[in-house]
């Protein structure tokens, strides 16, 4: 069975970026201002993490279909146990925490709405987005390698652009209004999921392009990264659905593919990134609780300075991974935190598969 060694590394970087956004928002952002300008720039730059998560989620799903084929019953059962049940469990965990510890639930809001709209906690909206993607995936999987898939991807980017620029949609149905105008709605993210599907289907061709045109792609992608940084305006805070990400993200993926070539040369770095990648879903689900814990304890006294941001990141990641690992050891722990099964040992690092050399 084919193992894409760079994917856990890319996924781990996406997880780190997402955690960075939330660590800064939780510990270094108050009354509409960041602790300092550098922290604000990191927060805005790290917003590329969530779209990368979407791409990798679709990539892994499509690559699995390419290996095993697609069976609707198996697909539904797998997604139900790996995503839907954890979503219900962690929504409940955060609702209990917000009720008993923070007393931050809105009066009069039915509990069912928190589950329906992904608002049990600020980060769970994206799990709801992924669930929406799973609803349409049985239709998207019909696109095979060829013109139709490429056209579908371009159309998805157009739809995504239109949806982000069209403003709110009003209907006579309150539930529908809430769904389609929420950040979790699939059309805010559909381009990234289609990019992931295309990435999986054209994986070999993309690797060849990366290999043949390394210099020019590095130059263009480097300029794109610089543009991301210099375009940041702390007076206009963007979310992960920033329109410019539709252009930025493919080039960020190019950079991450090349970065993998350097990471794989260091066995320790590979183990670290693979560990983070393996527990990326656990990190995503758990890290807001860790950040809250830091903020509510004496530990925050050590981290309240922006100079301690890196330490706060390390503690948040380490604690999240530790909790994820312990949960994975429990009976039925995979229903709480989905952790990929351990694979057979990979080849030596120096012999790792070529993806962009």
MOWO-V145294 format. One record per helix or strand of 2 or more residues. SS is the DSSP state (A for helix, B for strand). FROM is the first residue (numbers start at 1). LEN is the number of residues. If there is no record, write none. Layout:
SS/FROM/LEN + SS/FROM/LEN
This chain:
A/5/23 + B/29/2 + B/33/2 + A/37/9 + A/48/21 + A/72/31 + A/111/6 + A/125/16 + A/147/19 + A/174/7 + A/186/3 + A/190/12 + A/203/10 + A/214/17 + A/245/19 + A/267/12 + A/280/17 + A/300/4 + A/306/24 + A/333/3 + A/349/3
